[in-house]
Amino acid sequence: MDMETFLTTLYVRVDEFCRTLPVAPRPGPAAALDRSEVLTLALFGQWARFPSERDFSRFADARLRPYFPRLPHRSQVNRLLRTHQALLAPLAFALAAPITAPASSYELLDGTGVPVRNRARRGRGWLAGLADTGWCTRLGFYHGFRLLLACDPRGVITGFGFGPASRNDRHLAETFFAVRAQPDPRLPSVGVPLSGEYLADTGFAGTTVIPHWITAYTAWVCASPQRDSHARWPRALRRQVASWRQIIETVQDRVLTTFRLAHERPHALDGFQARLAAKVALHNFCCWLNQQLGRPLLAFADLLGW
């Protein structure tokens, strides 16, 4: 698909979502961009084609001004995005609503590391007290956050959250399930459960924590037993579960690589939250667009012709 068609389709879907929301009156002159335009730019700028926000700003100024004739300076676009930042997570799930699996489906759950700075670098960094050092199989020791993703069996993201890198998957899942059981408007990114059934890896296993999740949150988690556990699954079952979990591994790669989350170096927590929500929203939009085109939902590499 050419860039102009992709951008127009993205704007139409975002505008459909924004039209369902009330418009709060604000004093002063009208902003250069309305919220549909701001959110469209926020999502489109998450492609790995743009290594940084500054690079996307130069691209937008050179190539996108015919579609956004009142496009202001990058600093003003960032201020407008902060104004509408709370809409990004609801937008991500609204874009996925037409293609989300039925309510009877299970969800895949997994955690991964997201670095925000070089672990060996001296000093406290921009996110001191928020990001810290942890271990990830993919990265080894790193400094940043631990990302938790939930998706349906086809790869549509149904919930997400993050915490310090030192937190393991069970700690993040505890908060994730608690907020899903008792929704909190401050954490809309966790989404709503499809059926309350989850397929996870050994990072979520435990003889006490899994029964606790069932009792406290009605969250049924099927997790591969840890290596030191007395309960062992047959090899055929382990291979089958691993094949099912390939979907969420692919989803993680799309968010981390295709939408460059692994290369972000945020200076503020709300900036990281906005970028993460925008990447999830773009992921779900691409899944929807691929379905409209009759393509595999996660085939992003050749979706957009630059």
C-alpha positions as CSV (number, residue, x, y, z in Angstrom):
1,M,0.0,0.0,0.0
2,D,1.3,3.5,-0.8
3,M,1.9,5.9,2.0
4,E,-0.9,8.3,1.1
5,T,-3.5,5.5,1.2
6,F,-2.2,4.1,4.4
7,L,-2.1,7.5,6.1
8,T,-5.7,8.4,4.9
9,T,-7.1,5.1,6.1
10,L,-5.4,5.5,9.5
11,Y,-6.8,9.0,9.8
12,V,-10.3,7.8,9.0
13,R,-10.2,5.1,11.6
14,V,-8.8,7.5,14.2
15,D,-11.4,10.2,13.4
16,E,-14.2,7.6,13.7
17,F,-13.0,6.9,17.3
18,C,-12.6,10.6,18.2
19,R,-16.1,11.4,17.0
20,T,-17.5,9.1,19.6
21,L,-16.0,11.2,22.4
22,P,-17.2,14.5,23.7
23,V,-15.2,17.6,23.0
24,A,-14.2,19.5,26.1
25,P,-14.2,23.3,25.6
26,R,-10.9,25.0,26.0
27,P,-10.1,28.7,26.4
28,G,-7.9,30.5,23.9
29,P,-7.4,30.2,20.1
30,A,-8.0,26.9,18.4
31,A,-5.1,24.5,18.2
32,A,-3.2,24.1,14.9
33,L,-4.2,20.4,14.7
34,D,-7.4,18.8,16.0
35,R,-7.1,15.6,18.1
36,S,-7.7,13.2,15.2
37,E,-4.7,14.8,13.3
38,V,-2.5,14.7,16.5
39,L,-3.3,11.0,17.2
40,T,-2.8,10.1,13.5
41,L,0.7,11.7,13.5
42,A,1.5,10.0,16.8
43,L,0.7,6.6,15.5
44,F,2.3,7.0,12.0
45,G,5.5,8.2,13.6
46,Q,6.1,4.9,15.4
47,W,7.5,3.0,12.4
48,A,11.1,2.0,12.6
49,R,11.6,3.9,9.3
50,F,11.9,6.9,11.6
51,P,14.8,6.4,14.1
52,S,13.7,9.3,16.3
53,E,11.0,11.9,16.8
54,R,13.2,14.5,15.3
55,D,13.6,12.5,12.2
56,F,9.9,12.0,11.8
57,S,9.4,15.7,12.3
58,R,11.7,16.5,9.4
59,F,9.9,13.8,7.3
60,A,6.5,15.3,8.2
61,D,7.6,18.8,7.3
62,A,8.9,17.6,4.0
63,R,6.3,15.0,2.9
64,L,3.1,15.3,5.0
65,R,2.4,19.1,4.9
66,P,-0.1,18.6,2.0
67,Y,-2.2,16.4,4.3
68,F,-1.6,18.6,7.4
69,P,-1.4,22.1,6.1
70,R,-1.3,23.7,9.5
71,L,1.4,21.4,10.8
72,P,3.2,23.3,13.6
73,H,6.7,23.0,15.0
74,R,7.7,19.7,16.6
75,S,7.5,21.2,20.1
76,Q,3.9,22.3,19.6
77,V,3.0,18.8,18.2
78,N,4.4,17.3,21.4
79,R,2.4,19.6,23.6
80,L,-0.7,18.7,21.7
81,L,0.1,15.0,22.1
82,R,0.5,15.4,25.8
83,T,-3.0,17.0,25.9
84,H,-4.5,13.9,24.2
85,Q,-2.2,11.3,25.6
86,A,-4.9,9.6,27.7
87,L,-6.8,8.7,24.4
88,L,-4.0,6.5,23.1
89,A,-4.7,3.3,25.1
90,P,-8.5,3.4,24.4
91,L,-7.8,4.1,20.8
92,A,-5.6,1.0,20.6
93,F,-8.4,-1.2,21.7
94,A,-11.0,0.6,19.6
95,L,-8.9,0.0,16.5
96,A,-8.8,-3.7,17.4
97,A,-12.5,-4.1,18.3
98,P,-13.6,-5.3,14.8
99,I,-11.1,-8.1,14.7
100,T,-10.6,-9.2,18.3
101,A,-11.2,-12.9,18.9
102,P,-14.5,-14.0,20.4
103,A,-15.0,-13.6,24.1
104,S,-14.6,-17.4,24.6
105,S,-11.0,-17.3,23.4
106,Y,-8.0,-17.5,25.6
107,E,-5.2,-14.9,25.7
108,L,-1.5,-15.3,25.4
109,L,0.6,-13.6,28.1
110,D,4.3,-12.8,28.1
111,G,6.8,-10.4,29.5
112,T,10.0,-9.0,28.0
113,G,12.7,-6.4,28.7
114,V,12.7,-2.9,27.2
115,P,16.0,-1.0,27.7
116,V,16.0,2.8,28.1
117,R,19.7,3.4,28.5
118,N,23.0,1.6,28.4
119,R,23.4,-0.4,31.6
120,A,27.1,0.4,31.9
121,R,26.6,4.1,31.5
122,R,27.4,6.2,34.6
123,G,24.9,8.5,36.4
124,R,21.3,8.2,37.4
125,G,19.8,8.8,34.0
126,W,16.5,10.5,33.1
127,L,14.2,7.9,34.7
128,A,16.0,7.4,38.0
129,G,13.7,5.7,40.6
130,L,11.4,4.5,37.8
131,A,13.5,2.3,35.5
132,D,16.1,0.0,37.1
133,T,18.3,-3.0,36.3
134,G,16.9,-6.5,35.6
135,W,17.5,-9.7,33.7
136,C,15.9,-10.7,30.4
137,T,16.7,-13.8,28.4
138,R,16.8,-11.8,25.2
139,L,19.0,-9.0,26.6
140,G,20.8,-10.4,29.6
141,F,21.2,-7.7,32.2
142,Y,19.7,-4.4,31.1
143,H,18.5,-1.1,32.5
144,G,14.9,-0.2,31.7
145,F,11.4,-1.6,32.1
146,R,9.7,-4.9,32.0
147,L,6.9,-5.0,29.4
148,L,3.8,-7.2,29.8
149,L,1.7,-8.0,26.8
150,A,-1.5,-9.9,26.3
151,C,-2.9,-10.8,22.9
152,D,-5.5,-13.0,21.4
153,P,-4.6,-16.2,19.4
154,R,-4.3,-14.2,16.2
155,G,-1.9,-11.6,17.5
156,V,-4.2,-8.6,18.3
157,I,-3.0,-6.9,21.5
158,T,-5.7,-7.0,24.2
159,G,-3.8,-5.5,27.1
160,F,-0.4,-4.2,28.1
161,G,1.5,-2.7,31.0
162,F,5.0,-2.3,32.3
163,G,7.0,-1.9,35.5
164,P,10.7,-1.7,36.6
165,A,13.0,-4.2,35.0
166,S,13.7,-5.8,38.4
167,R,10.0,-6.9,38.6
168,N,9.4,-10.4,37.4
169,D,6.4,-11.5,35.3
170,R,4.4,-12.8,38.3
171,H,4.5,-9.3,40.0
172,L,3.4,-7.6,36.8
173,A,0.6,-10.2,36.3
174,E,-0.7,-9.7,39.8
175,T,-1.3,-6.0,39.1
176,F,-2.6,-6.8,35.6
177,F,-5.2,-9.3,36.8
178,A,-6.2,-7.1,39.8
179,V,-7.0,-4.1,37.6
180,R,-8.9,-6.3,35.1
181,A,-11.0,-7.6,38.0
182,Q,-11.6,-4.1,39.4
183,P,-11.0,-1.6,36.6
184,D,-9.2,1.6,37.4
185,P,-9.6,4.6,35.0
186,R,-5.9,5.4,35.7
187,L,-4.8,2.2,34.0
188,P,-6.9,1.7,30.9
189,S,-4.0,-0.1,29.1
190,V,-4.8,-3.4,30.8
191,G,-7.9,-3.8,28.7
192,V,-10.7,-6.2,29.4
193,P,-10.4,-10.0,29.6
194,L,-11.8,-12.2,26.8
195,S,-12.6,-15.3,28.8
196,G,-10.3,-15.1,31.9
197,E,-8.1,-17.9,30.5
198,Y,-4.4,-17.3,29.7
199,L,-1.5,-19.3,28.2
200,A,1.9,-18.3,29.6
201,D,5.4,-19.5,30.0
202,T,7.4,-20.6,33.0
203,G,7.9,-17.0,34.2
204,F,4.3,-17.1,35.4
205,A,4.3,-20.6,37.0
206,G,4.1,-21.2,40.7
207,T,2.4,-23.6,43.0
208,T,0.8,-20.8,45.1
209,V,0.4,-17.9,42.7
210,I,-1.7,-19.7,40.1
211,P,-4.4,-20.8,42.6
212,H,-4.3,-17.3,44.1
213,W,-5.1,-15.8,40.7
214,I,-8.0,-18.1,40.2
215,T,-9.5,-17.4,43.6
216,A,-8.9,-13.7,43.7
217,Y,-9.3,-12.6,40.1
218,T,-10.9,-15.6,38.3
219,A,-7.9,-15.6,36.0
220,W,-7.0,-19.2,34.9
221,V,-3.4,-19.2,33.9
222,C,-1.9,-22.3,32.2
223,A,1.9,-21.9,32.5
224,S,4.7,-24.3,31.7
225,P,6.1,-25.8,34.9
226,Q,9.5,-24.5,36.0
227,R,12.5,-26.7,35.6
228,D,12.9,-27.4,39.3
229,S,9.2,-28.3,39.6
230,H,8.1,-31.9,40.3
231,A,5.3,-31.5,37.7
232,R,6.6,-32.2,34.3
233,W,4.7,-31.9,31.0
234,P,5.2,-34.5,28.2
235,R,7.5,-33.4,25.4
236,A,4.6,-33.4,22.9
237,L,2.6,-31.0,25.1
238,R,5.6,-28.7,25.6
239,R,6.1,-28.5,21.9
240,Q,2.5,-27.9,21.2
241,V,2.3,-25.1,23.8
242,A,5.5,-23.6,22.4
243,S,4.0,-23.5,18.9
244,W,0.9,-21.7,20.2
245,R,3.1,-19.2,22.0
246,Q,4.9,-18.3,18.8
247,I,2.1,-15.7,18.2
248,I,3.0,-13.6,21.1
249,E,6.7,-13.9,20.4
250,T,5.9,-12.4,17.0
251,V,3.8,-9.7,18.5
252,Q,6.7,-8.7,20.8
253,D,9.0,-8.5,17.8
254,R,6.6,-6.2,16.0
255,V,6.4,-3.8,18.9
256,L,10.1,-3.9,19.8
257,T,11.6,-3.9,16.3
258,T,9.1,-2.9,13.6
259,F,7.9,-0.1,15.8
260,R,11.3,0.5,17.4
261,L,10.3,0.3,21.1
262,A,13.7,-1.5,21.8
263,H,15.5,1.7,20.6
264,E,13.5,4.3,22.5
265,R,15.4,6.5,25.0
266,P,12.7,8.4,26.8
267,H,13.4,11.2,29.2
268,A,10.1,11.1,31.1
269,L,7.7,8.4,32.2
270,D,4.7,9.9,30.5
271,G,6.7,10.0,27.2
272,F,7.4,6.3,27.5
273,Q,3.8,5.6,28.2
274,A,2.6,7.6,25.2
275,R,5.1,6.0,22.8
276,L,4.2,2.5,24.1
277,A,0.4,3.1,23.7
278,A,0.9,4.6,20.2
279,K,2.9,1.5,19.1
280,V,0.2,-0.8,20.4
281,A,-2.4,1.2,18.6
282,L,-0.5,1.1,15.3
283,H,0.0,-2.6,15.7
284,N,-3.7,-3.2,16.1
285,F,-4.5,-0.9,13.2
286,C,-2.0,-2.8,11.0
287,C,-3.7,-6.1,12.0
288,W,-7.1,-4.7,11.0
289,L,-5.8,-3.3,7.7
290,N,-4.2,-6.7,6.9
291,Q,-7.5,-8.4,7.5
292,Q,-9.2,-5.9,5.2
293,L,-6.6,-6.7,2.5
294,G,-6.9,-10.5,2.9
295,R,-3.4,-10.8,4.3
296,P,-2.0,-12.5,7.4
297,L,-2.6,-10.2,10.3
298,L,1.0,-9.9,11.4
299,A,2.5,-9.4,8.0
300,F,3.8,-5.9,8.5
301,A,7.1,-6.0,6.7
302,D,5.6,-5.4,3.2
303,L,2.4,-3.7,4.2
304,L,3.5,-0.1,3.5
305,G,5.4,0.9,0.4
306,W,7.6,4.0,1.2
